[in-house]
Amino acid sequence: MFKLYYAPGTCALATHIALEEAGAPYEAVRVDFGSQAQRSPEYLAINPKGRVPALVTESGTLTETPALLVFVAQRFPAAELAPLSDPFALAQLQEFNNYLCSTVHVAHAHGRRGARWADDAAAIEAMKRKVSATMTECFELIEQKLLQGPWVMGEQFTICDPYLFTIGTWLEGDGVDTGKLPRVIEHRRRMLARPAVQKAVAAERTQIA
Amino acid sequence: MFKLYYAPGTCALATHIALEEAGAPYEAVRVDFGSQAQRSPEYLAINPKGRVPALVTESGTLTETPALLVFVAQRFPAAELAPLSDPFALAQLQEFNNYLCSTVHVAHAHGRRGARWADDAAAIEAMKRKVSATMTECFELIEQKLLQGPWVMGEQFTICDPYLFTIGTWLEGDGVDTGKLPRVIEHRRRMLARPAVQKAVAAERTQIA
């Protein structure tokens, strides 16, 4: 039985959905960001980075969403969540997820976590002001080039889909005009029709438009 | 024959080294950042993100360093650059590389590419001032917890090693006191003793302390 440490509204939802899609045995454990529980000694013993998600497995604890997603796909191959034996196709999948973690998630984080990168209050405000533009730019690339449709990688549902869906739930809060992202929003609706997605979303009690 | 698009001083060096370690057939093509060649229509046709690395393969073009590294390992399995059939071990490897791309590389980028995240000149200066602290924090975690030794993942040389080495070449420029990172610096020396590393470094004509 795995333990998934998550907080609502974070990228942990991607792994939460993937575990549901895979039919994996797991328990979801909420980390209370309101009381800064991610900085408690107890949680830092689980994940020294003080972030979510963290997945406790029988072999040890894993972090970082793209790593967790491939792990779930490889541990539960019957769910066919990634083209594991095709180097080029797997690289395309990882390329997409890597763009989400190192560019898109980072763009979003400047709206809430600017203190990571500057100590000056005015600088942190300046970062907030640019989030809508940077997130729009990222999602225009996704809308126009990266999202193949109906799923991210084409006909096959993969671990890219929960990750795009999760980061896409931040768009309205980041001030992005989703009217210009019809394919991304269609993808969101397609995701919300899946029982695994509904179950993970309900468990985290996240509101999604 | 692959084509690796790179620029000196960038994270493309990690893939460059991995291709050498794998004995892969490739040609390295320099993208001249001095003349903003990464923004030229010719290069944007290869990589719409306008960044390096990009790897042109017989099946198409791939980007994003962690994706490229697993691709090289999987395409050239004889080089044994990743524990591809062990889901937990592969996830640990990906967790490390993902930390480098989404946290460490991002911390570094605030010293040179602050305009990605704010338009205000004072904010961009404020970001520069924090790089030495954030890079120090990241590398203390690597020094104390993540680098198992002698290689990142322990006894086995993997695709984590060229990536750590590459990002580690930025430490002095980022104002990090490497005297407090003896294990990271030992890892650098161990890397520089490998013929594949020497060849890639010489080809890029990068100066490394």
Contacts between the chains, C-beta under 8 A, distances in Angstrom:
chain1	res1	chain2	res2	distance
A	48	B	141	6.8
A	48	B	145	5.9
A	49	B	99	7.8
A	49	B	141	7.4
A	57	B	88	6.5
A	59	B	88	4.3
A	60	B	88	7.0
A	60	B	92	7.8
A	62	B	88	7.5
A	62	B	91	5.0
A	62	B	92	6.9
A	62	B	95	5.7
A	63	B	95	5.7
A	63	B	99	8.0
A	64	B	94	7.0
A	64	B	95	4.5
A	64	B	98	3.9
A	64	B	99	6.1
A	64	B	102	7.3
A	65	B	98	7.7
A	66	B	66	7.2
A	66	B	94	6.5
A	66	B	98	5.3
A	67	B	91	4.9
A	67	B	92	7.8
A	67	B	94	3.7
A	67	B	95	4.2
A	67	B	98	5.3
A	68	B	91	7.0
A	70	B	90	7.0
A	70	B	91	6.6
A	70	B	94	6.1
A	71	B	87	5.5
A	71	B	88	7.2
A	71	B	90	7.5
A	71	B	91	3.8
A	71	B	94	7.9
A	74	B	87	4.0
A	74	B	90	6.9
A	74	B	91	7.9
A	75	B	87	4.8
A	87	B	71	5.5
A	87	B	74	4.0
A	87	B	75	4.8
A	88	B	57	6.5
A	88	B	59	4.2
A	88	B	60	7.0
A	88	B	62	7.5
A	88	B	71	7.2
A	90	B	70	7.0
A	90	B	71	7.5
A	90	B	74	6.8
A	91	B	62	5.0
A	91	B	67	4.9
A	91	B	68	7.0
A	91	B	70	6.7
A	91	B	71	3.8
A	91	B	74	7.9
A	92	B	60	7.8
A	92	B	62	6.9
A	92	B	67	7.8
A	94	B	64	7.0
A	94	B	66	6.5
A	94	B	67	3.7
A	94	B	70	6.1
A	94	B	71	7.9
A	95	B	62	5.8
A	95	B	63	5.7
A	95	B	64	4.6
A	95	B	67	4.2
A	98	B	64	3.9
A	98	B	65	7.7
A	98	B	66	5.3
A	98	B	67	5.3
A	98	B	98	7.6
A	98	B	101	6.4
A	99	B	49	7.8
A	99	B	63	8.0
A	99	B	64	6.1
A	101	B	98	6.4
A	101	B	101	7.1
A	101	B	102	4.5
A	102	B	64	7.3
A	102	B	101	4.5
A	102	B	102	4.4
A	102	B	105	6.9
A	102	B	106	6.7
A	105	B	102	6.9
A	106	B	102	6.7
A	106	B	106	5.2
A	107	B	117	7.3
A	110	B	117	4.9
A	110	B	118	7.8
A	116	B	134	7.0
A	117	B	107	7.3
A	117	B	110	4.9
A	117	B	117	7.4
A	117	B	127	5.4
A	117	B	130	5.9
A	117	B	134	6.8
A	118	B	110	7.8
A	118	B	123	6.7
A	118	B	126	4.1
A	118	B	127	5.0
A	118	B	129	7.5
A	118	B	130	5.4
A	119	B	126	7.0
A	119	B	129	7.5
A	119	B	130	6.1
A	120	B	122	7.6
A	120	B	123	7.4
A	120	B	126	4.0
A	122	B	120	7.6
A	122	B	122	6.5
A	122	B	123	6.8
A	122	B	126	7.6
A	123	B	118	6.8
A	123	B	120	7.4
A	123	B	122	6.8
A	123	B	123	3.9
A	123	B	126	3.6
A	123	B	127	6.6
A	126	B	118	4.1
A	126	B	119	7.0
A	126	B	120	4.1
A	126	B	122	7.6
A	126	B	123	3.6
A	127	B	117	5.4
A	127	B	118	5.0
A	127	B	123	6.6
A	129	B	118	7.4
A	129	B	119	7.5
A	130	B	117	5.9
A	130	B	118	5.4
A	130	B	119	6.1
A	134	B	116	7.0
A	134	B	117	6.8
A	141	B	48	6.7
A	141	B	49	7.4
A	145	B	48	6.0
